[in-house]
Amino acid sequence: MRRLLLVALLMLVSLGGAALAGHGKPAEPARATAAPAFKVRVELSQGRVDEVRHWVQVSLHNDGPDKLVVDQVELQAPSFKGAGPVKADAWLPPGGLQVDVPMSYGTGICAGDELRPHAAPSFVALRVHTDGGPAQDLRLPLETPNAMLDQFLAIDCQQTYLDRQATFTFGPWTHLPSGWVSGTVVVRRTGFKGTVTLQEFTGSILLEVVPTPRREATPKPYGVLAPAQDELSIPIVVDGERCTPHSLGEIKKPYVFPAWVSLDGGPLLYTELKITDAEIAAFKPVVDTCAAQHTQM
């Protein structure tokens, strides 16, 4: 009997407490922990070694108070295709210190014959968290209009346009006793009916490409493909006179040979002399000789 009275008393105390709570100040709901307000800035930059690879550096700045970890970065640029998210694992300390994440920006999407298009508004998507905190997704706009993306798009669209008009390649190679190679730069008409002017071509960071026999004293333009011609050959020599310890440090782009072309006297358009496995094989002894000269003890 005493046990039953004790249970009943406990029930009454519990009910009384609930009644008092109902007439008193309502209990406050539990508050969720607020996610940190990330203050991240993004911009694009590009170094010389990234140009030929169609790469860019996404530069990140942390203006907030918390140390951040960036797990993933994606350049979302609608005017380009072929790029995707990149795993980063980049520590981003507070104070605005710049941290660069390299990635491909893809290939420009070109419509028609527009040679100076403007890139569509673009974004950088980040997956970021504080040290030990949950990951959050951010989508940050890039500056619009964006001069760098406009430049990348214009280069690709000019190249696409020129490829429909004419090709700029190398001809057969002859190895010289000096260790250099001689050959030709060949202009072939593929679509354009008017005058194709090859104003100038230059060597790469490592290899010098010059017309012969006057080399740098050759007057410009280096060659003019008249409307009645379908092909033009310009004698050249490729040597290693640009070979320096610094150029060896830039060896990532030994086979990029810029050229400038105009059609019917129009503005100069940038292109690059195309190379194949035959060119790489012909240039390899020149590159090897260059490397040997600067690696001997």
C-alpha positions as CSV (number, residue, x, y, z in Angstrom):
1,M,0.0,0.0,0.0
2,R,2.8,2.4,0.8
3,R,4.4,1.7,-2.6
4,L,1.2,2.6,-4.4
5,L,0.8,5.8,-2.4
6,L,4.4,6.8,-3.3
7,V,3.9,6.2,-7.1
8,A,0.7,8.2,-7.0
9,L,2.5,11.1,-5.2
10,L,5.2,11.1,-7.8
11,M,2.6,11.3,-10.6
12,L,0.9,14.3,-8.9
13,V,4.2,16.1,-8.6
14,S,5.0,15.5,-12.2
15,L,1.6,16.7,-13.4
16,G,1.9,19.7,-11.1
17,G,5.2,20.6,-12.6
18,A,3.8,20.4,-16.1
19,A,0.9,22.6,-15.2
20,L,3.2,25.2,-13.7
21,A,5.3,25.1,-16.8
22,G,2.2,25.7,-18.9
23,H,1.3,28.8,-17.0
24,G,4.9,30.1,-16.8
25,K,7.3,31.5,-19.5
26,P,7.4,29.1,-22.5
27,A,10.6,27.1,-22.8
28,E,12.9,28.4,-25.6
29,P,13.6,26.0,-28.5
30,A,17.1,24.7,-28.9
31,R,19.1,26.8,-31.3
32,A,21.1,25.3,-34.1
33,T,24.7,26.3,-34.3
34,A,25.1,29.0,-36.9
35,A,27.3,28.1,-39.9
36,P,30.4,30.4,-40.2
37,A,30.0,33.2,-42.7
38,F,32.7,32.6,-45.2
39,K,34.3,35.7,-46.8
40,V,36.2,34.4,-49.8
41,R,37.2,36.3,-52.9
42,V,38.2,34.7,-56.2
43,E,40.0,35.9,-59.3
44,L,41.9,34.4,-62.3
45,S,45.6,34.7,-63.1
46,Q,47.9,32.9,-65.5
47,G,51.6,32.3,-65.6
48,R,53.7,31.7,-68.8
49,V,53.9,28.0,-68.2
50,D,50.1,27.7,-68.1
51,E,49.4,29.4,-71.5
52,V,50.1,26.4,-73.8
53,R,48.2,24.0,-71.5
54,H,45.1,26.1,-71.5
55,W,45.4,26.3,-67.8
56,V,44.6,29.1,-65.4
57,Q,45.2,29.8,-61.7
58,V,42.1,30.3,-59.6
59,S,43.3,32.7,-56.9
60,L,41.5,32.4,-53.5
61,H,41.6,35.0,-50.7
62,N,40.1,34.4,-47.3
63,D,38.9,37.7,-45.7
64,G,37.1,36.0,-42.8
65,P,38.4,35.2,-39.3
66,D,38.4,31.4,-39.6
67,K,41.1,29.2,-41.2
68,L,39.4,27.4,-44.1
69,V,40.1,24.3,-46.1
70,V,39.0,24.2,-49.8
71,D,38.2,20.7,-50.8
72,Q,37.1,21.3,-54.4
73,V,37.3,24.1,-57.0
74,E,35.4,24.3,-60.3
75,L,35.5,27.1,-62.9
76,Q,32.0,27.4,-64.3
77,A,32.5,29.2,-67.5
78,P,29.6,28.7,-70.0
79,S,31.7,30.0,-73.0
80,F,34.2,27.1,-72.6
81,K,33.9,23.3,-72.6
82,G,36.0,20.4,-71.3
83,A,36.7,21.7,-67.8
84,G,35.5,20.2,-64.6
85,P,35.9,20.2,-60.8
86,V,39.4,19.8,-59.3
87,K,40.2,18.3,-56.0
88,A,42.1,21.0,-54.0
89,D,42.8,20.2,-50.3
90,A,44.1,23.8,-50.1
91,W,44.5,25.5,-46.7
92,L,43.3,29.0,-46.8
93,P,44.5,31.1,-43.8
94,P,42.7,34.3,-42.8
95,G,44.1,37.7,-43.6
96,G,43.6,37.7,-47.4
97,L,46.7,35.7,-48.2
98,Q,46.4,34.4,-51.8
99,V,46.4,30.7,-52.6
100,D,46.3,29.5,-56.2
101,V,44.7,26.4,-57.5
102,P,45.7,25.5,-61.1
103,M,43.2,24.0,-63.5
104,S,42.2,23.7,-67.1
105,Y,39.7,26.3,-68.4
106,G,38.8,24.1,-71.3
107,T,38.3,25.1,-75.0
108,G,36.4,28.1,-76.2
109,I,32.9,27.6,-77.7
110,C,32.9,29.6,-81.0
111,A,29.9,30.4,-83.1
112,G,30.3,31.6,-86.6
113,D,33.2,33.9,-87.6
114,E,33.2,36.2,-84.5
115,L,36.8,36.9,-83.8
116,R,36.5,39.0,-80.6
117,P,33.6,37.4,-78.7
118,H,32.9,38.2,-75.0
119,A,32.7,35.4,-72.5
120,A,29.5,34.8,-70.7
121,P,29.3,35.6,-67.0
122,S,31.3,33.0,-65.1
123,F,31.6,31.6,-61.6
124,V,33.9,29.7,-59.3
125,A,32.2,26.9,-57.3
126,L,34.0,25.9,-54.0
127,R,33.5,23.2,-51.5
128,V,34.9,24.6,-48.3
129,H,34.9,24.0,-44.5
130,T,36.5,25.3,-41.4
131,D,39.1,23.1,-39.7
132,G,37.0,20.2,-38.5
133,G,33.7,21.8,-39.6
134,P,31.1,20.6,-42.1
135,A,31.6,21.2,-45.8
136,Q,29.6,24.0,-47.5
137,D,29.2,24.8,-51.2
138,L,29.9,28.4,-52.4
139,R,29.3,29.8,-55.8
140,L,31.2,33.1,-56.3
141,P,30.9,35.3,-59.4
142,L,34.0,36.4,-61.3
143,E,34.4,39.9,-62.6
144,T,32.1,40.6,-65.5
145,P,33.1,41.5,-68.2
146,N,36.2,39.4,-67.6
147,A,39.2,40.6,-69.7
148,M,41.1,37.3,-69.2
149,L,38.3,35.0,-70.2
150,D,37.5,37.3,-73.2
151,Q,41.2,37.0,-74.3
152,F,41.2,33.2,-73.9
153,L,37.9,32.9,-75.9
154,A,39.2,35.3,-78.7
155,I,42.4,33.2,-79.1
156,D,40.5,30.0,-79.5
157,C,37.9,31.5,-81.9
158,Q,40.6,33.1,-84.0
159,Q,42.4,29.8,-84.2
160,T,39.2,28.0,-85.2
161,Y,38.5,30.6,-87.8
162,L,42.0,30.5,-89.3
163,D,41.9,26.7,-89.4
164,R,39.0,27.0,-91.8
165,Q,41.0,29.4,-94.0
166,A,44.5,28.1,-94.2
167,T,47.0,25.8,-92.5
168,F,50.4,26.8,-91.2
169,T,52.7,23.8,-90.8
170,F,56.4,22.7,-91.2
171,G,57.9,20.9,-94.2
172,P,60.5,18.2,-94.5
173,W,63.6,18.4,-92.2
174,T,67.3,18.1,-93.0
175,H,69.8,17.6,-90.1
176,L,72.8,19.9,-90.4
177,P,76.4,19.3,-89.3
178,S,76.0,22.1,-86.7
179,G,73.3,20.1,-84.9
180,W,70.6,22.4,-86.2
181,V,67.8,21.4,-88.6
182,S,66.6,23.1,-91.8
183,G,63.2,22.9,-93.3
184,T,60.3,25.0,-94.4
185,V,57.2,26.7,-93.1
186,V,54.3,25.8,-95.4
187,V,51.1,27.9,-95.9
188,R,48.3,25.9,-97.5
189,R,44.9,27.4,-98.6
190,T,42.0,25.5,-97.1
191,G,39.0,27.9,-97.6
192,F,39.9,31.5,-97.9
193,K,40.0,32.8,-101.5
194,G,41.9,36.0,-101.0
195,T,45.4,37.0,-100.0
196,V,46.9,35.2,-96.9
197,T,49.8,37.1,-95.4
198,L,52.2,35.4,-93.0
199,Q,53.5,38.5,-91.3
200,E,55.9,36.8,-88.9
201,F,56.6,33.6,-86.9
202,T,58.9,33.2,-83.9
203,G,60.5,30.4,-82.0
204,S,59.5,28.8,-78.8
205,I,61.0,29.5,-75.4
206,L,63.8,27.1,-76.2
207,L,64.1,26.8,-80.0
208,E,64.7,29.6,-82.5
209,V,62.9,29.5,-85.8
210,V,64.1,32.0,-88.4
211,P,63.9,32.4,-92.2
212,T,67.0,31.7,-94.3
213,P,69.3,32.9,-95.5
214,R,68.9,36.4,-93.8
215,R,67.6,35.1,-90.4
216,E,66.5,38.1,-88.2
217,A,67.3,40.5,-91.0
218,T,64.5,39.0,-93.2
219,P,62.0,41.7,-94.1
220,K,58.4,41.3,-93.1
221,P,56.0,39.9,-94.1
222,Y,57.7,36.6,-94.3
223,G,55.4,35.3,-96.9
224,V,52.3,36.2,-99.0
225,L,50.0,33.6,-100.5
226,A,48.4,35.2,-103.5
227,P,44.9,34.4,-104.6
228,A,46.2,32.4,-107.5
229,Q,48.3,30.2,-105.2
230,D,47.3,27.3,-103.1
231,E,50.6,26.7,-101.3
232,L,53.7,28.7,-100.2
233,S,56.9,27.4,-98.7
234,I,59.4,29.6,-96.7
235,P,62.9,28.2,-96.0
236,I,63.8,28.2,-92.3
237,V,66.4,26.9,-89.8
238,V,65.7,25.8,-86.3
239,D,68.6,26.2,-83.8
240,G,69.2,26.2,-80.1
241,E,70.7,29.6,-79.7
242,R,68.0,30.5,-77.3
243,C,69.1,27.8,-75.0
244,T,69.9,29.2,-71.5
245,P,69.5,27.8,-68.0
246,H,66.3,29.9,-67.7
247,S,64.8,28.6,-71.0
248,L,65.5,25.0,-69.8
249,G,63.5,25.9,-66.7
250,E,60.6,26.7,-69.0
251,I,60.9,23.4,-70.9
252,K,57.2,22.7,-70.5
253,K,56.5,24.6,-73.7
254,P,59.4,23.9,-76.1
255,Y,57.2,23.3,-79.1
256,V,54.9,26.3,-79.2
257,F,55.7,28.5,-82.2
258,P,53.6,31.7,-82.4
259,A,52.7,33.2,-85.8
260,W,50.7,36.2,-87.0
261,V,48.5,36.2,-90.1
262,S,46.3,38.6,-91.9
263,L,43.6,37.9,-94.5
264,D,43.2,40.4,-97.4
265,G,45.2,43.0,-95.4
266,G,42.9,42.8,-92.3
267,P,44.1,42.9,-88.7
268,L,46.8,40.5,-87.6
269,L,45.5,37.3,-86.1
270,Y,47.4,35.1,-83.7
271,T,48.0,31.4,-84.6
272,E,50.6,28.8,-83.9
273,L,52.6,26.7,-86.4
274,K,51.3,23.1,-86.1
275,I,53.7,20.4,-85.1
276,T,53.5,16.6,-85.5
277,D,55.6,13.7,-84.3
278,A,58.0,14.4,-87.2
279,E,58.7,17.8,-85.8
280,I,59.3,16.5,-82.3
281,A,61.7,13.9,-83.6
282,A,63.6,16.5,-85.7
283,F,63.8,18.9,-82.8
284,K,64.9,16.4,-80.1
285,P,68.6,16.4,-81.0
286,V,68.6,20.2,-80.8
287,V,66.9,20.1,-77.3
288,D,69.2,17.3,-76.1
289,T,72.3,19.2,-77.1
290,C,71.0,22.3,-75.3
291,A,70.3,20.3,-72.2
292,A,73.7,18.6,-72.2
293,Q,75.5,22.0,-72.5
294,H,74.0,23.2,-69.3
295,T,74.0,20.1,-67.2
296,Q,77.7,19.2,-67.5
297,M,79.6,19.5,-64.2
